[in-house]
């Protein structure tokens, strides 16, 4: 995983961290995290992926210290609720059909109750 993420091209540390987090999850996911877990959010630094991101960026930018990478992670997580999600999550057709059938059943039950 570290090798794969370190191969993502980036012009600077912040850009690299954003690209990594985009590959790992969506902005919808990251908006529930902060680096230290403040303001009622879950702590990113306690996740296993935290070490992976730090090590992958250290491979790409060996002269950058860990604190700079942490700052980039914190900024990326801070702005994730405001970013438009460009990740396309592919949902299998059978799951979509099941959801549509459930919605139709619920609508039918509402009509019966009235």
N, C-alpha and C positions, 0 to 999 in steps of 0.2 A: 504494500500500500504506500509506504514511504517513497519507494522508487517511482511508482506511478505518479504520485502527486508532485514529486520534485521535477518531473519531466514537463509539467505545465509551464509554458513560457510566460514570463512576466517581465515588465520593464523595471519594477521596483517591488519592495516587500509588500506594500499595501495591495497592489494589484495582484500579486501572487496569492496572498491570503484570500482575497475576494474570489479569485478563480477556484481555489481549492474548496472553499466552503460552498461555492456554487455547484461543484462536482459532487460533493458529499450530501448536500441537502438543499432544500428550497428556503427562500426568505420566510415563508410561512412557518417553517420549522425553527429557523434561527431567531425569529422575533421573540421566542419564549426563553431565550438565554441571554445572559450577560457574562462577562469574563469572570467576575467574582460572585455572581448570584445575587446582586442587589436589586432593589425595587420589586421584590416578589418574583423575580425570574430565577430560573435554574442556573447553577454555576457551570460554565463551559469548561473551566480549568479542572473539574473533577471527572470529565469524560476521557475515555481512552484516546479518542480522536485528537484531543488537545496535544498530547505528546507527539502524535503522528504529524500534525501540522507544524509544530515547532521544529521537529527533526527534518522534515521535508524542506522547509524554508531555509534551514541552516545548511543544507546541502547545496541549495541553489545560490544562496547569498552567504558564503562562509564568513565574511567580514562583518556581518550584522549581528549584534548581540541579541540575546533572547528577549530582552525588554522591548526592543523595537518590534519584534514579531508579536509580542503580547499586546502592544499598543495598536498594531494593525488589526489584530483579532477583535479587540475591544471596539474599535471604530466601526469595523464591518458589522459586528453584532448590533451596535447602537443604531446604525442606519438601516438595518434589514427590514423593520416594519414599514419604512417609507419607500422601499425599492419595489418597483414593479417586477413581479416574478416572470422571468423569461424561461425558466425550466419547464419543460413540457413533461408531465407525468403521464405515462401511457397506462391506461386502465384497460385490462382485458375486456373484450366485448361481453363475455358472459357475466361479469360483475355489473356492467352497465345495464344489461337486460334485467338482471335480478332487482336492481334498484328501481327500474322503471315499473316492473311488475308489482313491487311492494307499494309504490306510490299509487298505482291504479287501484290496488286492493284497498288502500286507506281511503281513497276518494269514494270507492263503492261503499265502504262502511259508513262514511259520513252521510251519504245520501240515504242509507237505510235508517239511520238514527233520526233523521229529520222527518 
